Amino acid sequence: MRDRMRRTATAAAALLLAATAAGCAGGQRQAVETSGVASTNDAANATSGAAGDNGQVAANPGTKADGQPQTGTAGEAHEEAPNPSTVGGGAVASTPGASSGAAEADAAGSAADAALLRQIAGMTLEERIGQLIVAGVDGTAADAGAKRMIRDQHVGGVIFYKDNLASAESVIRYVNQLKAWNAGGAAPLLLSVDQEGGKVSRLPELKKLPNARVIGDTGDAGLAEDVGEILARACLQLGLNVDFAPVLDINSNPANPVIGGRAFGSGEKIVTEMGLATMKGIRSQGVIPVVKHFPGHGDTAVDSHLDLPVVNKGLDELKAFEWKPFEAAIQEGAGAVMVAHILFPKIDPDYPASLSKTIVTDQLRGMLGFQGVVITDDLTMGAIADHYGIGEAAALSVKAGADLVLIAHKYGNVDKAIAAIAASVKRGELTEARLNESVLRVLRMKANGKLSDEAIGSPRLAPVNEAIAEVLAQAARP
């Protein structure tokens, strides 16, 4: 049965491979028509991240998130980082006179994509769907539910919350067990956390960094970049390779119940400057930053964890204000964007941003040119679970153009999401080509981020806490 499934997947995925192979050879991929979505040349697009301008692309899977050979200890080796132009699938802008380097990068990126497409052609439908899932786990130790998700459902990543993170050593044990279960899988796991600073600080045994508003009030972009570096160093010491930060929302509504001090400020310029500096700092250490929450969560009056916010702004208003930090981040090579659970009825009266093809594909990808990875906010939040249902929402989000579906709580919800996406493919509502586009983006981000499933050793948090103390002192200065 397994062989028949794999042969079926191979035949379907080979169609995408055949359509793109000729373009890959010349660094310009042919458009592949899907259900209203055209797959464009990610390598040629400046924000695609198939390769940075230095031509560095996919890494040997036997390296750590910082790009160095795995030694089994988490100490000094974490201090060296890969070239930030490739982390998270982002790309930096070309410099004048660098055309030959850019051409080499395009060629290398196309070759890397061709290899990934061949890998996708050999994956079953279940394996491909699994790569699109980032799932929450239970407890402070890896359990049978987590093992099943990784071994049987092939999930592409895991998100940790505070109730999973009892101590630094327990986190290391948890992470290493998940990595061991994933060994031999399609690609290393995305191991993620919300670590922003302030009240959104999940990691144990660490001093709490100031929230974004405190950093924004200093007006010091260098300090914001330092904060990003520290956030990433903390993640690396605990074996995590993705940080859902920074927040690029402009907190323009003083009554906003969910963003507030998580935003760098209430103006587009300060949020853009500080947010991009923080993103740069995170990326510099080899951790994948995920900017959030497109198209902007700063003018909401409802907490999307509890219910569905509605923002009555049109496209022109969003472009002139809320989009500005995201547009700048994309131009600076952001590799991953989280999309919000907010209904914008003047743009799409039926679906919130996270489920809207108009917002994800036509606007984020089409108008802003983003070719990296799009991830939904958590589908178990009230904004989605109470209005659309988790399974249906998962299928809708992928059809809309999202690449990763975040399901933060309860293993049963992962079952619902996977079943709904598979059913949508089998009914022909979600095409194989559309599915494979997302798998390619996810695998590319993992390769460019130099993720590894090799075990890590004991953390060294003292230097991180010392750096946090310095930031606290600096932020407190008048």
Beta strands, then each sheet from edge to edge (+ up, - down):
strand 1: 32-33
strand 2: 38-39
strand 3: 133-136
strand 4: 157-160
strand 5: 190-193
strand 6: 195-197
strand 7: 200-201
strand 8: 242-243
strand 9: 288-289
strand 10: 291-294
strand 11: 336-339
strand 12: 373-376
strand 13: 405-407
sheet 1: 1+ 2-
sheet 2: 9+ 8+ 5+ 4+ 3+ 13+
sheet 3: 6+ 7-
sheet 4: 10+ 11+ 12+
end
